[in-house]
Amino acid sequence: MQYYLDGFSPGDPDVKPPAPGLEGAPRKAREVPRKVDVLIAGCGPAGLCLAAQLAGFPEIATMIVEPKHGPMEKGQADGVNVRSMEMFQAFGFAEKVKREAYWVNQAAFWKPMPGNPDHIHRVGLAQDVADDQSEMPHTIVNQARIHQLFLNVMKNAPTRLQPHYGLRVKNLEIDSAASNHPVTVTLEHMAGDGSADGTVTVRANYVVGCDGARSTVRSAIGGKLHGDAAHQAWGVMDILANSEFPDLRRKCLIQSAKEGNILIIPREGGYLFRMYVELDKLNPDERVSNRNLTAADIIAAANRIMTPYAIDVKEVVWWSVYEIGHRLTDKFDDVPADETACRAPRVFTAGDACHTHSPKAGQGMNVSMGDTFNLGWKLAHVLTGRSDPELLHSYSAERRLEAERLIETDHKWARIMSAPPSQSELDGSEMPRFQKQFIENLEFTGGLAVRYEPSRIIAKEAQQPLATGLIIGKRFHSAPVLRLADAKPMQLGHAAEADGRWRIYAFAGRDDNGTSGGAIHKLCAYLNSHPASPVRRYTRADEDLDALIDLRAIFQQDFKALNFEDMPPLLRPAKGRYGLHDFEKIFCTDHMLGQDIYAMRGIDRAQGCMIVVRPDQYVAHILPLDGVAALSAFFDGIFKQNDVH
């Protein structure tokens, strides 16, 4: 973490200096503005993830509204996959989550006992996060806590952004002919009893509907959710309970012979745990509300399924009954398919407003945050004049494909979870289908199966053999390194923050030590001074050299064999109002611990390579170190030229 760049300031370094005009301003929601750049509807994971990103841009006026009169306190989602944890690292609160959360390390599988099928027994254990799948754990923590951590990022950001509670989007209209604040949003003031109490109008450049499955924003742009339902009722509850069941502190998938299935998820705090319990089959024309199921019904079903064990519930913290459904919107933004060539989007939907599915794979909160982590930096690029508005078409193109994959995978998983055991599963001659599918789904449930297709922001041609373990279109897979200046062991990916910047990781060839004549030195010279350099072309005159594109170099040698003072100036840039030199851009392999990033990520040792990584941590391009023309051409397709530095 770097701070004091523009002068010493005491106190919490997470609290950024306020934007001009906000010094001493009270931290409470101001009056509703008449105009904003971005209006976000909904303070769920998707909305808060987007707001936390945009809060870091003082030049962007952001407003987030929520019908409730305060933040969430408990219940709903709890699973945070490893990909989301990697994202949390960029926001600066992954360590808090790791400290507070339950870590899902193993999954236990239970099924009917051969010869006594009314009783269950354990049939296997599986590793929940595969070796070197991520440096982050799969964690379980209350969704409300995740909300609070995003809210902290917002209120500590330069804009001191806070939600406007008690406001709901009633409707919106888009003037497609207008170029400035073309979206008129009517907001309703919500009374404490849930009734509307007057309206107010706000004009916005962009609106993002993170307002759930019954999204008003989606309806306003003509979007509908399409899909099917499994006609199966499930209960979910967070409880404090005693039991002789030995795996209460493991993730468990339990299959009974006749009574249905259970998924147990231990929660944070050491005692709380969640149960998903299969209940009644529903008729095709029936809703789960027709059954009038209660918490007592969920507990009774759980005890039938878990025979010979019993659950003695001491406290029900939260519970709900739901029906499995898999639905996908037909519109991720407001632009009709036949107008994409001539019109850029102004209104977007994200999270449950786009896709709904079963909660048992733990993907709802994670995919929702993935939606807006994808969208946030693109909105920032456009609103700050970095990129043209056509860039925003890539949100729908990329996230629709991932939502389709989510629905397809979850559809299969939900039906396997509800299927009765086959004879071969009952007699023990075959691994249970849910155990086999769980193991096959590990990359998906970790959030690591996302792979974006070639576009203007994912290179169509890349030198993939130069880095076989860093796949073009997939997230940048971090690995251990040592920072040269202070020999600090760290994860290379942790050098990146959720700040809208691109990263270039330059891996040196075998004999390159950063001195004059080597490939790293030549690359730095090009980026620092050549007229076609993207650093020179797109960094503005009043910005630091790494304000848009952050270059980092990694060497194969031991840190004792490298000299910081011999490194190119671009890797030791002078920054901030005092021109202080940055000491944190140069790394080497960690020979002491034997964790070699070159070996772990398949980096070509002979010639090295460049890895270009997007602001949302996805690999956009792989190039040889001398591939500067292709590098410049790639960024020319993304950015608009500004005043030269």
N, C-alpha and C positions, 0 to 999 in steps of 0.2 A: 504494500500500500504506500503510495507516494503522496506527501502533502508538504506544506511550507514552501511550495514552489514560488509563490508570489509574496512571501513574507511570513514570519512566525505568527501563529494564532493559537492561543491556549485552548484547552478543552477537547471535546470529542472530535477526532478527525473525520468521523462519518458525517458530521454536520458541516455541510459545505457553506462557504460564504454566500450570503444572500445576493440575488440579482439586484442591480441598481434599482432603487425605488422601494425595495422591500426591507431595507435596514430598519430593524426595530418594529416591523409590522406584526400585529398580533397573529398568532397561529390559529385562526379560525376562518371558516368559510366567509368570504366577502359577499356582498350583494351579487345577485345573478347578473353576469355581464351581458351586454347587448350583442357582442360579437366575440367569437373565439376562433382559433384555428382548428382545433379538434375538440369535438364533444363526444365523450365516451358514456354510453348508457350501461350502467351496471357495475357494482363493486364486487363482482365475483373474481375468481382467479384470472380470467382473461382480461377483464377491465383494469384490474389493479396492476397486472404485469405491463400492460400498455402504458398506463399512467405513470408508473415508476420510471419507464424509459424516457418518456417525453418530459417528465419533470426536470430532467437534467439539461434542458435546452431553454435558457431564458428568453430566447427570441421567438419561442412557440407558445402561444396562449392556449392552454389546455384546461378543459373543464370535465369533471367526471360527476355524474349524478346517480343517485341510488334512492329508490322508493322508500326503503326502510329508514328509520330515524337514527340509526347508528350502525356500527360494524357488527358483523356476525360474532356470536359468542361460542357456539359449539355445534357439533354434528356435521352431517354431510360428508364430503370427501376426506380422505386421510392418507392415501398412498402417494408417495413422492418417488418416482422412478429415478434411475441414475442419471438420465439425460436432464431431467429437471434440476437435479442436484448440481450438475455441471453449470446449468444456467444460473442457479442461485449463487454459485461461486462468483460469477460475473457481476451480480448485484451486490455482493459483499456480505451475504448472510448465511452461506452454506455451513460455516462452522457453528453458528447458533443452532441450526437445525440438527446437525450431527450430534451436538451435545444434548439436546432435549429429546430427540426422537427415539423411537424403537428402530433398531436395525434389523431388517429381514435378511438373515444369513442362510437359513435353511427352510425348506418346506417339507412337511411330513404328510404322508399319504396313508389313509385308513380306508379299509373296505370290509365287507362281511367276512366273517371267519368261516373257512371251509368246515363243513360238518356241523356248524352252529351259526347259520347265517343271520340269526337275530342279534348276534353280538358283533361288534366291530373290532378289528385289530390293525396294528400298524404294519404296513407292507413295504415301506420304503422311505428314504430320505433323499432329497435332492438339493444341491447347491442353488441358492436363489439368484446370485450374481456370479456368473462364470469368471474364472481367473482372468485378470487383465481386461475384463469387459469395460471397466471404468475405474478411475481412482476414487470414485464416490460410491457410497453404499446406497442400497434401496431402503428408504426410511418410511416410517409411519408417524404422522403428527397431525393434530387437529387442523382442519382447513382454516379455521378462524385464526390460528397462530400464523399460518402462511400469509393470510390477509394482513395481519398486523405488521409483519415484517416488510411487506410491500408498502404499507402505509407509512412505516418509519422511513423508508427510502424516500418516499414522496415528500414528507414534511421536512426532511433534512436536506433536500435538494435545493439548488439555488432559487427555484421558483416557490418553494415552501407550499407545494400543492396539497390541498386537502379536498375531500369529497364534499359535494353539496348533497346532504342527506335530505330525505323527504321530498324529492323531486323525481317524477317519472315522465318518460317520453310518452306523450299522448299521440302525436302524429308528426310527420315531417313532409316537406315539399321541396323538390329540387328544381331550380331554374337552370336547365342545362345550357342556356344561352349566356348566363352570367359567368364572369371569370373571377369575381371576388365575393366570397361568402355566399355561395349559391344555394346553400341548404338552410331552409327556415324550419326550426324545430319548435314545436309547441310543447312546453313542459307543464305538467300538473303538480301543484302543491298537494302533498298527501297529508291528510289529517291523521291523528293518532289511531283512529278507528278504521283506517284504510280507505276512507272516502276522499274524493277529490275536493280541494278547497281553493279554487281559482287557478288560473293559468298565467304563464309568462312565456314570452317568445325570445329565442336566441337564434342568431344567424351564425352559421359555421362554414368553414371551408371544407371540413371533412367530419363525418359522423361515423362512429363505430358502435354497432349494436352488440353488446355483451350482456344482453338482457334475458338470457335463458330460452328454454324451449318454447315458451309462449311469446317470443320476441315481437314487440311492437315495431321495432326497426325493420326486422325481416318482412313483416306484413306490409309495411309502408312502401317497400320497394318491390312488392309483388312476389316475394319468396314464400315457398311452402316446404314443409318437411314431408318427405315421401319415404315409405318403408313398410315394415311389418311388425307384428307383435308375436311373441312366443306363447301368449295366453297362459302364462305361468306366474303365479303370485309368489313373491319372495318377501321375507321379513329381514330387517337389519336392525341391530341394536348394539349400542355401546353399554357394557355392563361391568360392574364389580361383583365378582362371584367366587365361590369356592367349588372345587371339584377334585376328585381323584384322577381325573383324566390327565395323563402325564405331559401332554404337549400344549398346554395352555399358553406357553411363552414361545411357541413356534407357530409359524404360518402353517395351517392345516387344511387339507382338502379331504373331506370325510364323505364316504359313499355308503349308504345303508342298502340292504336288500330290497326293502319295500317302502320305507318311510321318507325317502328323499335324501338330499345331500346338504352338507354344511361347509361353509368356508369360514375358518377362524383366522382373524388378524389381530395379533397382540398390538396394543396401543402404547403410546408414550407413558412414562411415569411408573412402569414396573408392575402395575396391577390391573389397569383397565384393559379390556379386550373387546373386539367387535366380532359379532357372528352374523353371517349371511345364512339364512335358514330357508330351505325350500318349503313352500306351503302348498296351497291347493292349485290344481289345474283349473283354469278358467274356461268358460264356454266362449266360443268365437265372438258373441255379441255382448259379453259381460266385461265390466270394469272391476278392478280390484276393490274399489270402494263399495261395491255391492255386497261384499262378504262381511263387512264390519269386523275385520280381524283386529285383534288387540295385541298388546305386548305379552299378555298371558298366553295367547295362542302361539306366539313365536317361541316362548320358553318351553311350552308343552311339546311342540314339534321337535325342538332341539333335544329334549330328553328322550324322545322316542328314537330319534336317529342315533344317539350316542350310547345306547344300551351296549354294555352293562354299566356305563358311567352315567353320572347325573350331574347337572349343573344347579347349584344352590345360589340363586341370584340374590344379592344383598341390596343392589341399587341399579336401577335402569337410568342411565344418564341421558340417553337419547334413543329413540326408535322410530321406525317408519315401515310401511308396507308399500311395495311397488310392484309394477308389472314390467317385465323385460320387453323392451322395444328397441328396434334398430332403424333409425331414420336419418336421412340426409337431405339437406336443403338443395334446391335447384338454383339458388342464387347466393353466391358469396359476396357479390357487390351489386350495384345498381345498374350496370351497363348491360344492355341486351347483347346476346351473342353476335348479332349481325352489325353491332356498332362499335366493336372493340377497336377497329382500325381508325376510327375518327373521334372517339370520345374516351376520356379517362374517367375512372370511377371516383365518386365523391362519398358514397355510403358503403360501408362494409358490415358484415356480420362475422362473429367469432364465437368459439366455444359452443355451448349448448344451443345457441341460436342457429348453429350450422349443422350440428350432428348430435344425436342422442343414442345411447347404447347401454348395455348392462354395466353395473358398477364393479363387477367381480374381478375384472382384469386390471382394475386400478388405473384406468386410462383417462377418465373424464377430466379431472383437474389438470393432468399433465398435458393432454392434447390441447386443451383450451389455452393454457399458457404458451404452448408451442405455436398456436395460431398468432397470438399477438406479439410474441417475440420475433416472429417472422415479419409482421406488419410494421412494428414500431420504428425500426431504423429506416425503412423505406419512406414512411411518412416524414421522418426527420430530414432525410435527404431532399425530398421534394420541397418541404416547407422552408428549408434553409437555402434553397436555390442550388443545391449540389447536383440534382438530377431532374430530368423532365418528368412530368406527371405520368407518362406512359409506363414508368417503372412500376406503378401501383397495380398494373394488370398482373404482375407476377405473383401477387398475393393469392388471388383466386386460382391461378394456374397451379401453384405449388401446394397450397393447402387443401384444395378439392381432392387432388390425387391421394394425399395422405388420409383424408377423411374417408375416402372410398376404401382404402386398405384397412383402416380401422374398423369400419362397419363389417367388412367381409371377415376379418379375423375374429372379431368379437361375436359375430353371428355364429360362427363355427364353435367357438369356445363355450358360449352360453348353452348351446344345445348339447354339447358333450357333458357339461356340468349337470344338466337336468335328465340325462339319459339313464335308465335303469341299467344295472350291471348285466353283462352277458354271462352265459354259463361258463365260458372259459375264464372270465374274470372271477366268477364266484369260486371256481375250483382251484384257482391259483396257477393255472397253466399259461396265463397271458398277463402281461403288465396292464393294469387298468388304463383305459383310454384317457382319462383325465390326467393321470400321471405322465403318460407319454406325450400328450398334447402340451402339458405344462412345460416339459423340458424343451420341446420343439419351439415353444413361444418365447423363450427367454430373451432373445434379442428384441422381439417386438414389445414385450412387457417392460423391458428396460428403456424403451423409447429410442432405441438405436437402429431400428429398421428403416427410419426415414431416409430416403435418398431422392434428392431433387433432380429433375431432368434438365438436360442442357437448355440454356436460355442466354439472355444477355448478362446474367449474373452467375451462371454456371457454365464454364467453358465447354464448348462442343468438342474440342480436341485438347487432350492433356497428356502429358508424359507420365501416365500412371506407373510404368515400371520403375520410375525413379523413386517412388515411395509407395510400395505395395500395401502398406498398412494404413495409409491415409487416403481413403477412397473419395474420389471426386464426387461431389453431391451429398456426401454424408458428413456427419459432424466431425470436427477436428478431434482426434483421439489423443489426448494428452499423455505425457510420459515424463519420468523424472529427469531432471537436469541439475547442474550446479551453476549458480550465477557467478560469473567470473570476478566481479569487483569485490565480493565479500564471501565467496565460497558457500553461499547459502543453498542448501538442497531444497528444491521446490519442484512443482509441476509446471511444465512449460505453458500449458493452457491457462494457468492461473495468472499469467501476465496480462490477460485480456479482461477488460471490464465491459459492462453493458452500457457503453458510451457512444455507440454509433460509428466507431472507427473500424476500418479495415486493418487486417494484419498481414504482413509478409514475414514468414519464418524462412530465413535463408540458412540452409544446412551446408556447411563447408565441405569440400572434398577432402580426401585423405591427407594431403600434404599442405593444405592451406591453413596458415596460422593468423590470417588477417592482415598481414603486412603487404606493402606495395608490390604489385605484380600478380597477386593472387586473385582468384575469381570473386571472393567476397569484396575485396578492395575495389575491383573494377565495377562490380554491381553498385556499390555505394557511391562511387564517383559518378556513374551515370545518373542515379536517382538524385544525387545532390546538385548536379550542375547542367545536365543535358537539357536542351529546350523541349525535347519530347518526353522527358521524365514525368510520370503522373504526379510525383510529389511536387515538382515545380509547376506543372500546368494547373493543378487543382487545389493546391494549398493557397489560401488567401494571404494577402500582404501583411495583415495584422495578426496572423496565426503562427504558432509554433510549427516547426517542420513536420511533426508527427500528429498534427491535429486531425488529419483525415486518414492517413496511411501510416501505420506504426510498423517500422522495420525492426526485426529482432534477428540476431545471428547466433548459430549454434555450431560449435567446433567439436572435432573428435578427440582432440588432445586432452590430457590431464590439465587441470587449471594451473598447475605449476609451470607448465610449458608454454603458457600464453602470457603476453604482456598487454595489459589494458592500454598503456600509453601508445602502443604501436597500431591500435585499431583505427579504422577510418573515422573521420570527424562525424559522419552521419550516424555512427553508432555511439557517439559521445556528444550529442547535440546540446547546444546552449539554448535554454528555454526560460520562459517566464520573464517577468519584468526586470529581474536581476541578471538574466543570462546565465543561470545556474546549469552546470553540466549534468546530464542524466547518466547515471552509472548502472542502469538496470536493463540494458538492451543486449547484453552479450552473455552467452551461456556456453557450457561445455558438458560433455558426458560425465556421468557420475561413476568414476572408476572405483571409488572406495566401496560403494555398495553393489557394484557389478550390474547396475541397471543402465544399460546402454540404449539410449533412445534410437540410435541408428539401427540396432538389431531389432528392437521391439517394434519399430514402425516401418521396417523394410526400406530404410533410406539407402540409396546408392552410395556406397562408401567412396568409390573412386572419384565421382564428379560432383556429388552432392546435388542439391536442387532447391527450388523456391516453392513454398506452399503458400498460396494466397487464400486467406480465410475471411469470410464475410463477417459483418458485425454480429450476426446471430450464431457464429461459431461453426458454420458449415464450410467445407473445403470447396472453393470456387475454381481453383486452377492449380495445376502442377506444371512447373517449367524448369528447364535447366538454368543454371545461374547466369548463363550468357543469353538467355532468351528475353532480352530487354525489349526488343521490338514487339514481340507477342504480348509482353506484359503491358506495355503502353497501349497497344491496340485494344486489349481487354478493358482497361479502365476508360479508354476513349469512348467505349460503348455504354458506359455507365454514367459518367459525370459530364457536367457542362463546364466549359473553361471559365475560369475566373481571373482576376488580376494576378499576375505572376508574383511569386514571393520575393 
